[in-house]
Amino acid sequence: MKIGLDIFKRVWKEEDGLGTLEILLIVAVLVAIAIIFRKWIID
């Protein structure tokens, strides 16, 4: 857990990594929305 947290902190501090982090957060939100509304989407 500590290793993952250290990597997250380094990515957060780097400006180049910030773009990657933003993309990952957007993808995570889209996946969460798709999972929540999956029955409505399939119908």
PDB file of N, CA, C and O in Angstrom:
ATOM      1  N   MET A   1       0.834  -1.202   0.000  1.00  0.00           N
ATOM      2  CA  MET A   1       0.000   0.000   0.000  1.00  0.00           C
ATOM      3  C   MET A   1       0.868   1.250   0.000  1.00  0.00           C
ATOM      4  O   MET A   1       0.573   2.212  -0.710  1.00  0.00           O
ATOM      5  N   LYS A   2       1.930   1.242   0.788  1.00  0.00           N
ATOM      6  CA  LYS A   2       2.805   2.402   0.877  1.00  0.00           C
ATOM      7  C   LYS A   2       3.483   2.685  -0.457  1.00  0.00           C
ATOM      8  O   LYS A   2       3.655   3.845  -0.831  1.00  0.00           O
ATOM      9  N   ILE A   3       3.871   1.635  -1.179  1.00  0.00           N
ATOM     10  CA  ILE A   3       4.522   1.829  -2.475  1.00  0.00           C
ATOM     11  C   ILE A   3       3.557   2.498  -3.449  1.00  0.00           C
ATOM     12  O   ILE A   3       3.941   3.426  -4.162  1.00  0.00           O
ATOM     13  N   GLY A   4       2.322   2.041  -3.483  1.00  0.00           N
ATOM     14  CA  GLY A   4       1.319   2.638  -4.357  1.00  0.00           C
ATOM     15  C   GLY A   4       1.077   4.091  -4.007  1.00  0.00           C
ATOM     16  O   GLY A   4       0.905   4.923  -4.897  1.00  0.00           O
ATOM     17  N   LEU A   5       1.062   4.406  -2.726  1.00  0.00           N
ATOM     18  CA  LEU A   5       0.850   5.786  -2.281  1.00  0.00           C
ATOM     19  C   LEU A   5       2.025   6.670  -2.683  1.00  0.00           C
ATOM     20  O   LEU A   5       1.835   7.817  -3.086  1.00  0.00           O
ATOM     21  N   ASP A   6       3.232   6.138  -2.573  1.00  0.00           N
ATOM     22  CA  ASP A   6       4.420   6.909  -2.985  1.00  0.00           C
ATOM     23  C   ASP A   6       4.380   7.193  -4.485  1.00  0.00           C
ATOM     24  O   ASP A   6       4.684   8.306  -4.915  1.00  0.00           O
ATOM     25  N   ILE A   7       4.009   6.196  -5.277  1.00  0.00           N
ATOM     26  CA  ILE A   7       3.916   6.379  -6.725  1.00  0.00           C
ATOM     27  C   ILE A   7       2.844   7.417  -7.044  1.00  0.00           C
ATOM     28  O   ILE A   7       3.051   8.283  -7.894  1.00  0.00           O
ATOM     29  N   PHE A   8       1.705   7.332  -6.370  1.00  0.00           N
ATOM     30  CA  PHE A   8       0.622   8.293  -6.584  1.00  0.00           C
ATOM     31  C   PHE A   8       1.094   9.711  -6.271  1.00  0.00           C
ATOM     32  O   PHE A   8       0.793  10.641  -7.019  1.00  0.00           O
ATOM     33  N   LYS A   9       1.830   9.885  -5.175  1.00  0.00           N
ATOM     34  CA  LYS A   9       2.322  11.216  -4.801  1.00  0.00           C
ATOM     35  C   LYS A   9       3.297  11.752  -5.838  1.00  0.00           C
ATOM     36  O   LYS A   9       3.255  12.935  -6.177  1.00  0.00           O
ATOM     37  N   ARG A  10       4.184  10.881  -6.349  1.00  0.00           N
ATOM     38  CA  ARG A  10       5.131  11.336  -7.369  1.00  0.00           C
ATOM     39  C   ARG A  10       4.417  11.737  -8.651  1.00  0.00           C
ATOM     40  O   ARG A  10       4.748  12.759  -9.251  1.00  0.00           O
ATOM     41  N   VAL A  11       3.448  10.948  -9.073  1.00  0.00           N
ATOM     42  CA  VAL A  11       2.691  11.263 -10.285  1.00  0.00           C
ATOM     43  C   VAL A  11       1.918  12.562 -10.087  1.00  0.00           C
ATOM     44  O   VAL A  11       1.824  13.377 -11.005  1.00  0.00           O
ATOM     45  N   TRP A  12       1.368  12.754  -8.897  1.00  0.00           N
ATOM     46  CA  TRP A  12       0.577  13.958  -8.619  1.00  0.00           C
ATOM     47  C   TRP A  12       1.454  15.214  -8.691  1.00  0.00           C
ATOM     48  O   TRP A  12       1.004  16.254  -9.171  1.00  0.00           O
ATOM     49  N   LYS A  13       2.706  15.123  -8.215  1.00  0.00           N
ATOM     50  CA  LYS A  13       3.597  16.290  -8.189  1.00  0.00           C
ATOM     51  C   LYS A  13       4.144  16.639  -9.569  1.00  0.00           C
ATOM     52  O   LYS A  13       4.390  17.811  -9.855  1.00  0.00           O
ATOM     53  N   GLU A  14       4.338  15.634 -10.432  1.00  0.00           N
ATOM     54  CA  GLU A  14       4.874  15.886 -11.769  1.00  0.00           C
ATOM     55  C   GLU A  14       3.777  16.447 -12.665  1.00  0.00           C
ATOM     56  O   GLU A  14       2.655  15.940 -12.684  1.00  0.00           O
ATOM     57  N   GLU A  15       4.110  17.486 -13.398  1.00  0.00           N
ATOM     58  CA  GLU A  15       3.109  18.074 -14.285  1.00  0.00           C
ATOM     59  C   GLU A  15       2.814  17.160 -15.467  1.00  0.00           C
ATOM     60  O   GLU A  15       1.678  17.117 -15.938  1.00  0.00           O
ATOM     61  N   ASP A  16       3.813  16.429 -15.957  1.00  0.00           N
ATOM     62  CA  ASP A  16       3.585  15.486 -17.052  1.00  0.00           C
ATOM     63  C   ASP A  16       2.647  14.379 -16.606  1.00  0.00           C
ATOM     64  O   ASP A  16       1.781  13.949 -17.368  1.00  0.00           O
ATOM     65  N   GLY A  17       2.815  13.918 -15.380  1.00  0.00           N
ATOM     66  CA  GLY A  17       1.972  12.860 -14.853  1.00  0.00           C
ATOM     67  C   GLY A  17       0.562  13.336 -14.565  1.00  0.00           C
ATOM     68  O   GLY A  17      -0.361  12.525 -14.487  1.00  0.00           O
ATOM     69  N   LEU A  18       0.381  14.636 -14.408  1.00  0.00           N
ATOM     70  CA  LEU A  18      -0.936  15.170 -14.085  1.00  0.00           C
ATOM     71  C   LEU A  18      -1.920  14.907 -15.213  1.00  0.00           C
ATOM     72  O   LEU A  18      -3.082  14.598 -14.951  1.00  0.00           O
ATOM     73  N   GLY A  19      -1.483  15.022 -16.460  1.00  0.00           N
ATOM     74  CA  GLY A  19      -2.358  14.722 -17.585  1.00  0.00           C
ATOM     75  C   GLY A  19      -2.813  13.279 -17.547  1.00  0.00           C
ATOM     76  O   GLY A  19      -3.984  12.986 -17.789  1.00  0.00           O
ATOM     77  N   THR A  20      -1.896  12.377 -17.244  1.00  0.00           N
ATOM     78  CA  THR A  20      -2.222  10.955 -17.144  1.00  0.00           C
ATOM     79  C   THR A  20      -3.211  10.723 -16.015  1.00  0.00           C
ATOM     80  O   THR A  20      -4.161   9.955 -16.166  1.00  0.00           O
ATOM     81  N   LEU A  21      -2.994  11.376 -14.898  1.00  0.00           N
ATOM     82  CA  LEU A  21      -3.886  11.222 -13.755  1.00  0.00           C
ATOM     83  C   LEU A  21      -5.279  11.721 -14.091  1.00  0.00           C
ATOM     84  O   LEU A  21      -6.271  11.085 -13.732  1.00  0.00           O
ATOM     85  N   GLU A  22      -5.361  12.836 -14.765  1.00  0.00           N
ATOM     86  CA  GLU A  22      -6.672  13.370 -15.149  1.00  0.00           C
ATOM     87  C   GLU A  22      -7.404  12.410 -16.074  1.00  0.00           C
ATOM     88  O   GLU A  22      -8.605  12.186 -15.918  1.00  0.00           O
ATOM     89  N   ILE A  23      -6.685  11.843 -17.035  1.00  0.00           N
ATOM     90  CA  ILE A  23      -7.304  10.885 -17.959  1.00  0.00           C
ATOM     91  C   ILE A  23      -7.793   9.664 -17.195  1.00  0.00           C
ATOM     92  O   ILE A  23      -8.900   9.186 -17.445  1.00  0.00           O
ATOM     93  N   LEU A  24      -6.994   9.154 -16.273  1.00  0.00           N
ATOM     94  CA  LEU A  24      -7.406   7.988 -15.485  1.00  0.00           C
ATOM     95  C   LEU A  24      -8.645   8.289 -14.647  1.00  0.00           C
ATOM     96  O   LEU A  24      -9.528   7.440 -14.528  1.00  0.00           O
ATOM     97  N   LEU A  25      -8.721   9.472 -14.072  1.00  0.00           N
ATOM     98  CA  LEU A  25      -9.890   9.838 -13.273  1.00  0.00           C
ATOM     99  C   LEU A  25     -11.140   9.953 -14.142  1.00  0.00           C
ATOM    100  O   LEU A  25     -12.220   9.520 -13.740  1.00  0.00           O
ATOM    101  N   ILE A  26     -10.996  10.536 -15.331  1.00  0.00           N
ATOM    102  CA  ILE A  26     -12.138  10.650 -16.242  1.00  0.00           C
ATOM    103  C   ILE A  26     -12.615   9.269 -16.668  1.00  0.00           C
ATOM    104  O   ILE A  26     -13.818   9.009 -16.688  1.00  0.00           O
ATOM    105  N   VAL A  27     -11.685   8.380 -17.008  1.00  0.00           N
ATOM    106  CA  VAL A  27     -12.051   7.019 -17.408  1.00  0.00           C
ATOM    107  C   VAL A  27     -12.744   6.307 -16.252  1.00  0.00           C
ATOM    108  O   VAL A  27     -13.732   5.605 -16.467  1.00  0.00           O
ATOM    109  N   ALA A  28     -12.244   6.474 -15.033  1.00  0.00           N
ATOM    110  CA  ALA A  28     -12.849   5.829 -13.869  1.00  0.00           C
ATOM    111  C   ALA A  28     -14.281   6.318 -13.661  1.00  0.00           C
ATOM    112  O   ALA A  28     -15.166   5.523 -13.343  1.00  0.00           O
ATOM    113  N   VAL A  29     -14.515   7.611 -13.837  1.00  0.00           N
ATOM    114  CA  VAL A  29     -15.868   8.159 -13.681  1.00  0.00           C
ATOM    115  C   VAL A  29     -16.791   7.608 -14.770  1.00  0.00           C
ATOM    116  O   VAL A  29     -17.932   7.238 -14.492  1.00  0.00           O
ATOM    117  N   LEU A  30     -16.298   7.554 -16.004  1.00  0.00           N
ATOM    118  CA  LEU A  30     -17.118   7.026 -17.100  1.00  0.00           C
ATOM    119  C   LEU A  30     -17.466   5.558 -16.882  1.00  0.00           C
ATOM    120  O   LEU A  30     -18.595   5.142 -17.141  1.00  0.00           O
ATOM    121  N   VAL A  31     -16.515   4.785 -16.415  1.00  0.00           N
ATOM    122  CA  VAL A  31     -16.781   3.366 -16.130  1.00  0.00           C
ATOM    123  C   VAL A  31     -17.802   3.237 -15.009  1.00  0.00           C
ATOM    124  O   VAL A  31     -18.702   2.402 -15.083  1.00  0.00           O
ATOM    125  N   ALA A  32     -17.668   4.056 -13.974  1.00  0.00           N
ATOM    126  CA  ALA A  32     -18.630   4.013 -12.866  1.00  0.00           C
ATOM    127  C   ALA A  32     -20.036   4.355 -13.351  1.00  0.00           C
ATOM    128  O   ALA A  32     -21.003   3.707 -12.952  1.00  0.00           O
ATOM    129  N   ILE A  33     -20.156   5.365 -14.206  1.00  0.00           N
ATOM    130  CA  ILE A  33     -21.466   5.746 -14.749  1.00  0.00           C
ATOM    131  C   ILE A  33     -22.031   4.622 -15.602  1.00  0.00           C
ATOM    132  O   ILE A  33     -23.221   4.318 -15.526  1.00  0.00           O
ATOM    133  N   ALA A  34     -21.173   4.000 -16.422  1.00  0.00           N
ATOM    134  CA  ALA A  34     -21.624   2.892 -17.266  1.00  0.00           C
ATOM    135  C   ALA A  34     -22.116   1.725 -16.418  1.00  0.00           C
ATOM    136  O   ALA A  34     -23.110   1.086 -16.760  1.00  0.00           O
ATOM    137  N   ILE A  35     -21.430   1.446 -15.320  1.00  0.00           N
ATOM    138  CA  ILE A  35     -21.847   0.344 -14.441  1.00  0.00           C
ATOM    139  C   ILE A  35     -23.174   0.677 -13.762  1.00  0.00           C
ATOM    140  O   ILE A  35     -24.039  -0.189 -13.634  1.00  0.00           O
ATOM    141  N   ILE A  36     -23.336   1.913 -13.332  1.00  0.00           N
ATOM    142  CA  ILE A  36     -24.570   2.313 -12.652  1.00  0.00           C
ATOM    143  C   ILE A  36     -25.765   2.217 -13.589  1.00  0.00           C
ATOM    144  O   ILE A  36     -26.836   1.763 -13.188  1.00  0.00           O
ATOM    145  N   PHE A  37     -25.586   2.644 -14.839  1.00  0.00           N
ATOM    146  CA  PHE A  37     -26.696   2.692 -15.786  1.00  0.00           C
ATOM    147  C   PHE A  37     -26.672   1.549 -16.802  1.00  0.00           C
ATOM    148  O   PHE A  37     -27.300   1.665 -17.855  1.00  0.00           O
ATOM    149  N   ARG A  38     -25.962   0.441 -16.519  1.00  0.00           N
ATOM    150  CA  ARG A  38     -25.808  -0.628 -17.500  1.00  0.00           C
ATOM    151  C   ARG A  38     -27.126  -1.249 -17.925  1.00  0.00           C
ATOM    152  O   ARG A  38     -27.287  -1.581 -19.100  1.00  0.00           O
ATOM    153  N   LYS A  39     -28.066  -1.419 -17.020  1.00  0.00           N
ATOM    154  CA  LYS A  39     -29.354  -2.005 -17.393  1.00  0.00           C
ATOM    155  C   LYS A  39     -30.110  -1.078 -18.338  1.00  0.00           C
ATOM    156  O   LYS A  39     -30.737  -1.546 -19.289  1.00  0.00           O
ATOM    157  N   TRP A  40     -30.060   0.219 -18.092  1.00  0.00           N
ATOM    158  CA  TRP A  40     -30.735   1.192 -18.943  1.00  0.00           C
ATOM    159  C   TRP A  40     -30.058   1.256 -20.317  1.00  0.00           C
ATOM    160  O   TRP A  40     -30.731   1.391 -21.338  1.00  0.00           O
ATOM    161  N   ILE A  41     -28.721   1.160 -20.337  1.00  0.00           N
ATOM    162  CA  ILE A  41     -27.981   1.196 -21.599  1.00  0.00           C
ATOM    163  C   ILE A  41     -28.285  -0.035 -22.448  1.00  0.00           C
ATOM    164  O   ILE A  41     -28.464   0.075 -23.661  1.00  0.00           O
ATOM    165  N   ILE A  42     -28.344  -1.207 -21.814  1.00  0.00           N
ATOM    166  CA  ILE A  42     -28.593  -2.455 -22.549  1.00  0.00           C
ATOM    167  C   ILE A  42     -30.005  -2.479 -23.128  1.00  0.00           C
ATOM    168  O   ILE A  42     -30.210  -2.980 -24.234  1.00  0.00           O
ATOM    169  N   ASP A  43     -30.966  -1.951 -22.405  1.00  0.00           N
ATOM    170  CA  ASP A  43     -32.353  -1.917 -22.917  1.00  0.00           C
ATOM    171  C   ASP A  43     -32.449  -0.888 -23.992  1.00  0.00           C
ATOM    172  O   ASP A  43     -33.521  -0.690 -24.563  1.00  0.00           O
TER     173      ASP A  43
END
